[in-house]
Amino acid sequence: MANENKLPLLPHVERDLRLDLFRGIGLWMIFLDHVPDNFVAWLTLRNYGFSDAAELFVFISGYLAGFIYGPIIGAGQFVAAAKRLWTRVWQMYVAHIMLFLLFTAQIARAIRKFDNPMYADEFNVRSFLENPDVLIGQALTLRYKPVDLDVLPLYMTLIAASPLILWCLLRRPNATLLGSVLLYICARYFDWNLPSYPAGATWYFNPFAWQLMFVFGAWCGVGGVKTIWPIIESRIGQAIAILWIAFALVVVMTWRIPVLDAMVPKWFIKAIYPIDKTNLDMLRFTHFLAVALLVARFFPRRSDILSSKWLHPIVLCGQHSLPLFCFGVFLSFGSHWILVQYSNGLLAQFAVSFGGIAVMIALAWLLERSAEVPNLFVDTSDKRKPAKKLIVAKQRR
């Protein structure tokens, strides 16, 4: 009778270090991409294909939601899973508001100290600095977001909806994925999006469109990847993925090389442009799928390289993605400020870029060490027994 109210034992979920690795890479790419006119940003994915770190993060978020919380909901613990997920949403909301306040304060201080109003327009904070009483309310309701602060509201929206998404995926996985596709089509056809500030504006990342990437990731996380594994293993699937990645590379190179751009036919330009990031253009979505297919096929989950000391800093950053993303926003502005106010030479660009990455690694290391809390205390509940020292083991986030 004493065990009747205990939660059912859930299967052990082994951590997939590949996800931490790619989240860490994504964090570094976001930092580099957010520093304008930075030569080192040529190392990031967006310069060689249609997709970038945004697709990577949204897919991984969906996959982890399905992989971790799918078994919990499947075991009948929907409320427990929803509580954990919505607690995470609250943490992201608090982080977003704190990031917003500190970020705008950082920009305002730079404007005042260096008498450079360029920052206000460049980062979309002029309205806030002129009308803080109005804009603070808009920020609290996620309608107003400065530049570089658009991603967290998208995550919050998707994670908030994830308990219902996972509940549906566990019961009707393919029908749920089909429903996600139909919502994506309707959002693009009818221009569905959430309102933003000022009046008439909408969210930079349309959640009605980007939910497709999240739901597809969750579908894979709850077991859908087994369904498509024959495609991943097939040579035809791999050949199509390679050809699509090569096609994207050629198209992107036309943006950088005038000679190639002059060779592109007008009908082709009309057919594929604009490649819309706000509404998750299919070119972006399919490019990410092609990259993910090759990674899944040739980078196994238990690859020896994942335990390499050279990759450990990246994995460590990926394991602390929320605080490092927030801190990376400050780093990117600070790097941009240094390049604008002091020097924009190649040496300075390399210094702020790799220096910022080094700071992110150091912060990840500190966060990892802080998780090892050796909480020593004395058990005095029974004074007849000798005092016992209890050590709380390391808890990974």
C-alpha positions as CSV (number, residue, x, y, z in Angstrom):
1,M,0.0,0.0,0.0
2,A,2.8,2.4,0.7
3,N,4.0,2.3,-2.9
4,E,0.7,2.9,-4.6
5,N,1.1,6.6,-4.8
6,K,4.6,6.6,-6.2
7,L,5.2,7.7,-9.8
8,P,5.8,5.0,-12.3
9,L,9.4,4.3,-13.1
10,L,10.4,6.0,-16.3
11,P,13.0,4.7,-18.8
12,H,16.4,6.2,-18.4
13,V,17.0,9.0,-21.0
14,E,20.7,9.0,-22.1
15,R,22.0,12.4,-22.9
16,D,22.8,12.9,-26.6
17,L,26.0,14.9,-26.6
18,R,25.6,15.7,-30.3
19,L,22.7,18.0,-29.4
20,D,24.9,19.8,-26.8
21,L,27.7,20.0,-29.4
22,F,25.5,21.6,-32.0
23,R,23.8,23.9,-29.5
24,G,27.3,25.1,-28.5
25,I,28.2,25.7,-32.2
26,G,24.9,27.5,-32.7
27,L,25.6,29.8,-29.7
28,W,29.0,30.7,-31.2
29,M,27.5,31.3,-34.6
30,I,24.7,33.6,-33.1
31,F,27.4,35.6,-31.3
32,L,29.5,36.0,-34.4
33,D,26.5,36.8,-36.7
34,H,25.3,39.5,-34.3
35,V,28.5,41.4,-34.6
36,P,28.0,43.6,-37.7
37,D,30.7,43.8,-40.4
38,N,32.7,41.0,-38.8
39,F,35.0,39.0,-41.0
40,V,35.0,36.1,-38.6
41,A,31.3,35.6,-39.2
42,W,32.2,34.1,-42.5
43,L,32.7,30.9,-40.5
44,T,29.0,30.6,-39.8
45,L,26.4,28.5,-41.6
46,R,24.3,31.3,-43.0
47,N,27.2,32.2,-45.5
48,Y,27.1,28.8,-47.1
49,G,23.4,27.8,-47.2
50,F,19.8,29.0,-46.8
51,S,19.4,28.0,-43.1
52,D,21.4,29.3,-40.1
53,A,21.6,28.8,-36.3
54,A,17.9,29.7,-35.8
55,E,16.7,26.5,-37.5
56,L,19.3,24.5,-35.6
57,F,18.1,25.8,-32.2
58,V,14.3,25.4,-32.9
59,F,14.8,21.8,-34.2
60,I,16.9,20.8,-31.2
61,S,14.4,22.4,-28.8
62,G,11.6,20.4,-30.4
63,Y,13.6,17.2,-30.4
64,L,14.6,17.5,-26.8
65,A,11.0,18.2,-25.8
66,G,9.9,15.0,-27.5
67,F,12.9,13.0,-26.4
68,I,12.8,14.0,-22.7
69,Y,9.2,14.8,-22.0
70,G,7.6,12.4,-24.4
71,P,8.2,9.3,-22.2
72,I,7.0,11.3,-19.1
73,I,3.7,12.1,-20.8
74,G,3.5,8.6,-22.3
75,A,3.7,7.2,-18.7
76,G,0.6,9.2,-17.7
77,Q,2.4,12.1,-16.1
78,F,1.0,14.9,-18.3
79,V,0.6,17.4,-15.4
80,A,4.2,16.8,-14.2
81,A,5.6,17.3,-17.7
82,A,3.5,20.4,-18.3
83,K,4.6,21.8,-15.0
84,R,8.3,21.4,-15.8
85,L,7.9,22.8,-19.3
86,W,5.9,25.8,-18.2
87,T,8.4,26.4,-15.4
88,R,11.0,26.6,-18.2
89,V,8.8,29.1,-20.1
90,W,8.7,31.3,-17.0
91,Q,12.4,31.1,-16.6
92,M,12.9,32.1,-20.2
93,Y,10.4,35.0,-19.8
94,V,12.2,36.3,-16.7
95,A,15.5,36.0,-18.6
96,H,14.1,37.8,-21.6
97,I,12.8,40.7,-19.5
98,M,16.1,41.0,-17.6
99,L,18.0,40.8,-20.8
100,F,15.8,43.5,-22.4
101,L,16.3,45.9,-19.5
102,L,20.0,45.4,-19.2
103,F,20.5,45.4,-23.0
104,T,18.6,48.7,-23.5
105,A,20.5,50.2,-20.5
106,Q,23.8,49.1,-22.1
107,I,22.9,50.8,-25.4
108,A,21.6,53.9,-23.7
109,R,24.9,54.3,-21.8
110,A,26.9,53.9,-24.9
111,I,24.8,56.5,-26.7
112,R,25.2,59.0,-23.8
113,K,28.9,58.4,-23.1
114,F,30.1,58.5,-26.7
115,D,27.4,60.8,-28.1
116,N,26.6,58.3,-30.9
117,P,22.8,58.0,-31.6
118,M,23.5,55.4,-34.3
119,Y,23.1,52.6,-31.7
120,A,19.5,53.6,-31.0
121,D,18.4,53.1,-34.6
122,E,20.7,50.2,-35.3
123,F,19.3,48.2,-32.4
124,N,15.7,49.5,-32.5
125,V,15.7,51.1,-29.1
126,R,15.0,54.7,-30.0
127,S,11.3,54.4,-29.3
128,F,12.0,52.9,-25.9
129,L,14.4,55.6,-24.9
130,E,11.9,58.3,-26.0
131,N,8.7,56.7,-24.5
132,P,9.8,54.2,-21.8
133,D,6.4,54.4,-20.0
134,V,4.6,53.1,-23.1
135,L,7.3,50.7,-24.4
136,I,7.8,48.9,-21.0
137,G,4.3,47.6,-21.2
138,Q,4.8,46.5,-24.8
139,A,8.0,44.7,-23.8
140,L,6.3,42.9,-21.0
141,T,3.7,41.6,-23.4
142,L,6.4,40.6,-25.9
143,R,5.1,43.0,-28.5
144,Y,8.2,45.2,-28.5
145,K,11.6,43.6,-29.0
146,P,15.0,45.3,-29.8
147,V,17.2,43.8,-32.5
148,D,18.7,40.4,-31.4
149,L,16.0,39.7,-28.8
150,D,13.5,38.0,-31.1
151,V,14.4,34.4,-30.6
152,L,13.5,33.9,-26.9
153,P,9.8,34.9,-27.4
154,L,9.6,32.3,-30.2
155,Y,11.0,29.6,-27.9
156,M,8.6,30.6,-25.1
157,T,5.6,30.3,-27.4
158,L,6.7,26.9,-28.7
159,I,7.6,25.5,-25.3
160,A,4.4,26.7,-23.8
161,A,2.4,24.8,-26.5
162,S,4.6,21.7,-26.3
163,P,2.6,19.7,-23.7
164,L,-0.4,19.7,-26.0
165,I,1.9,19.1,-29.0
166,L,3.5,16.1,-27.3
167,W,0.2,14.7,-26.1
168,C,-1.1,14.7,-29.7
169,L,2.2,13.3,-31.1
170,L,2.1,10.3,-28.7
171,R,-1.4,9.5,-29.8
172,R,-1.5,10.4,-33.5
173,P,2.1,11.3,-34.5
174,N,1.6,11.5,-38.3
175,A,-1.7,13.2,-38.1
176,T,-0.2,15.8,-35.7
177,L,2.7,16.4,-38.0
178,L,0.2,16.8,-40.9
179,G,-1.7,19.3,-38.8
180,S,1.5,21.2,-38.3
181,V,2.1,21.3,-42.0
182,L,-1.4,22.6,-42.6
183,L,-1.0,25.3,-40.0
184,Y,2.2,26.3,-41.7
185,I,0.5,26.5,-45.1
186,C,-2.4,28.6,-43.7
187,A,0.0,30.9,-41.9
188,R,1.8,31.7,-45.1
189,Y,-1.3,31.9,-47.3
190,F,-3.4,34.0,-44.9
191,D,-0.5,36.0,-43.4
192,W,-1.1,34.8,-39.8
193,N,1.3,36.2,-37.3
194,L,1.3,37.7,-33.8
195,P,1.1,41.5,-33.5
196,S,4.1,43.5,-32.6
197,Y,5.0,47.2,-31.9
198,P,4.4,49.6,-33.5
199,A,0.9,49.1,-34.8
200,G,0.9,47.0,-38.0
201,A,4.2,45.2,-37.2
202,T,4.4,41.5,-36.6
203,W,6.9,39.1,-34.9
204,Y,10.2,38.7,-36.7
205,F,9.9,34.9,-36.1
206,N,6.4,34.0,-37.0
207,P,5.4,31.2,-34.5
208,F,2.6,29.9,-36.7
209,A,5.3,29.1,-39.3
210,W,8.3,28.2,-37.2
211,Q,6.1,25.7,-35.2
212,L,6.7,23.3,-38.2
213,M,10.4,23.1,-37.4
214,F,9.6,22.6,-33.7
215,V,6.9,20.0,-34.3
216,F,9.1,18.1,-36.7
217,G,11.9,18.0,-34.2
218,A,9.5,16.8,-31.5
219,W,8.1,14.2,-33.9
220,C,11.6,12.9,-34.4
221,G,12.2,13.0,-30.6
222,V,9.2,10.8,-29.8
223,G,10.3,8.1,-32.3
224,G,9.5,9.5,-35.7
225,V,13.2,9.3,-36.7
226,K,12.8,5.5,-36.9
227,T,10.2,6.0,-39.6
228,I,12.5,8.0,-41.8
229,W,15.7,6.1,-41.0
230,P,15.5,4.0,-44.2
231,I,15.6,7.3,-46.1
232,I,18.5,8.6,-44.1
233,E,20.4,5.4,-44.8
234,S,19.6,5.2,-48.5
235,R,22.1,6.4,-51.0
236,I,19.3,8.2,-52.9
237,G,18.4,10.2,-49.8
238,Q,22.0,11.1,-49.2
239,A,22.6,12.1,-52.8
240,I,19.6,14.4,-52.8
241,A,20.7,16.0,-49.6
242,I,24.2,16.6,-51.0
243,L,22.9,18.0,-54.2
244,W,20.5,20.4,-52.3
245,I,23.3,21.6,-50.1
246,A,25.5,22.2,-53.1
247,F,22.7,24.1,-54.9
248,A,22.2,26.3,-51.8
249,L,25.9,27.0,-51.7
250,V,26.0,28.1,-55.3
251,V,22.9,30.4,-54.8
252,V,24.4,32.0,-51.6
253,M,27.7,32.5,-53.4
254,T,25.9,34.6,-56.0
255,W,25.1,37.1,-53.2
256,R,28.8,37.6,-52.5
257,I,30.3,37.3,-56.0
258,P,29.0,39.8,-58.6
259,V,30.3,37.6,-61.5
260,L,28.1,34.7,-60.4
261,D,25.2,37.0,-59.7
262,A,25.2,38.3,-63.3
263,M,24.9,34.7,-64.6
264,V,21.6,34.0,-62.7
265,P,18.6,34.0,-65.0
266,K,15.8,36.5,-64.1
267,W,13.1,33.8,-64.1
268,F,15.2,31.9,-61.5
269,I,15.4,35.0,-59.3
270,K,11.7,35.5,-59.5
271,A,11.0,31.9,-58.6
272,I,13.1,31.6,-55.4
273,Y,13.2,35.1,-53.9
274,P,12.6,36.4,-51.3
275,I,13.9,33.6,-49.1
276,D,11.8,34.6,-46.1
277,K,13.2,34.0,-42.7
278,T,10.2,35.4,-40.8
279,N,7.8,32.7,-42.2
280,L,10.4,29.9,-42.5
281,D,10.8,29.7,-46.2
282,M,10.7,26.1,-47.6
283,L,14.2,26.7,-49.0
284,R,15.5,27.2,-45.4
285,F,13.5,24.3,-44.0
286,T,14.6,21.8,-46.6
287,H,18.2,23.0,-46.5
288,F,18.3,22.3,-42.8
289,L,16.7,18.9,-43.3
290,A,19.5,18.1,-45.9
291,V,22.2,19.0,-43.4
292,A,20.5,17.1,-40.6
293,L,20.1,14.0,-42.7
294,L,23.9,13.9,-43.4
295,V,24.7,14.6,-39.8
296,A,22.4,11.8,-38.5
297,R,23.8,9.4,-41.1
298,F,27.5,10.0,-40.6
299,F,27.8,11.3,-37.1
300,P,26.6,8.5,-34.8
301,R,25.3,9.2,-31.3
302,R,28.1,7.4,-29.6
303,S,30.9,8.8,-31.7
304,D,34.3,8.7,-30.0
305,I,34.9,12.3,-31.0
306,L,32.2,13.5,-28.7
307,S,34.5,12.7,-25.7
308,S,37.4,14.6,-27.2
309,K,38.9,17.3,-25.0
310,W,38.9,19.6,-28.0
311,L,35.2,19.5,-28.4
312,H,34.5,19.7,-24.7
313,P,34.3,23.5,-24.5
314,I,31.7,23.5,-27.3
315,V,29.7,20.8,-25.6
316,L,29.9,22.6,-22.3
317,C,28.5,25.8,-23.9
318,G,25.6,23.8,-25.3
319,Q,24.7,22.4,-21.9
320,H,24.2,26.0,-20.6
321,S,22.4,27.4,-23.6
322,L,20.0,29.9,-22.0
323,P,22.4,31.9,-19.8
324,L,25.1,31.8,-22.6
325,F,22.6,33.0,-25.2
326,C,21.7,36.0,-23.0
327,F,25.3,36.7,-22.2
328,G,26.2,36.4,-25.9
329,V,23.8,39.3,-26.7
330,F,25.8,41.6,-24.4
331,L,29.1,40.2,-25.8
332,S,27.9,40.9,-29.4
333,F,27.0,44.5,-28.6
334,G,30.2,45.0,-26.7
335,S,32.2,43.6,-29.6
336,H,30.4,45.9,-32.0
337,W,31.0,48.9,-29.8
338,I,34.7,48.2,-29.7
339,L,34.9,47.9,-33.4
340,V,32.9,51.1,-33.9
341,Q,34.6,53.3,-31.3
342,Y,38.2,52.1,-31.5
343,S,39.2,49.9,-34.5
344,N,37.5,47.9,-37.2
345,G,40.6,46.3,-38.6
346,L,40.9,42.6,-39.2
347,L,43.1,42.1,-36.1
348,A,40.4,43.8,-33.9
349,Q,37.7,41.7,-35.5
350,F,39.6,38.5,-34.8
351,A,40.4,39.7,-31.2
352,V,36.8,40.5,-30.2
353,S,35.4,37.4,-32.0
354,F,37.7,34.8,-30.5
355,G,37.9,36.8,-27.2
356,G,34.1,36.7,-26.9
357,I,34.1,32.9,-27.6
358,A,36.7,32.5,-24.9
359,V,34.6,34.4,-22.4
360,M,31.6,32.2,-23.3
361,I,33.7,29.1,-22.6
362,A,34.8,30.6,-19.3
363,L,31.3,31.3,-18.3
364,A,30.1,27.8,-19.2
365,W,32.9,26.4,-17.1
366,L,31.9,28.5,-14.1
367,L,28.3,27.5,-14.5
368,E,29.3,23.8,-14.7
369,R,31.4,24.2,-11.5
370,S,28.6,26.0,-9.7
371,A,26.4,23.0,-10.4
372,E,28.8,20.9,-8.3
373,V,27.4,22.2,-5.0
374,P,29.0,20.3,-2.2
375,N,26.3,21.1,0.3
376,L,27.6,19.8,3.6
377,F,25.2,19.8,6.5
378,V,24.7,18.0,9.8
379,D,21.7,15.8,10.4
380,T,20.5,16.7,13.9
381,S,17.0,15.1,13.7
382,D,18.1,12.4,16.1
383,K,20.4,13.7,18.8
384,R,21.2,10.2,20.0
385,K,22.9,9.4,16.7
386,P,26.3,10.8,15.7
387,A,26.1,13.7,13.2
388,K,26.2,12.6,9.6
389,K,27.8,14.6,6.7
390,L,25.7,14.4,3.6
391,I,27.0,15.4,0.3
392,V,24.7,16.5,-2.5
393,A,26.0,15.0,-5.7
394,K,26.5,17.0,-8.8
395,Q,23.3,17.8,-10.6
396,R,23.5,18.4,-14.4
397,R,21.0,20.7,-15.9
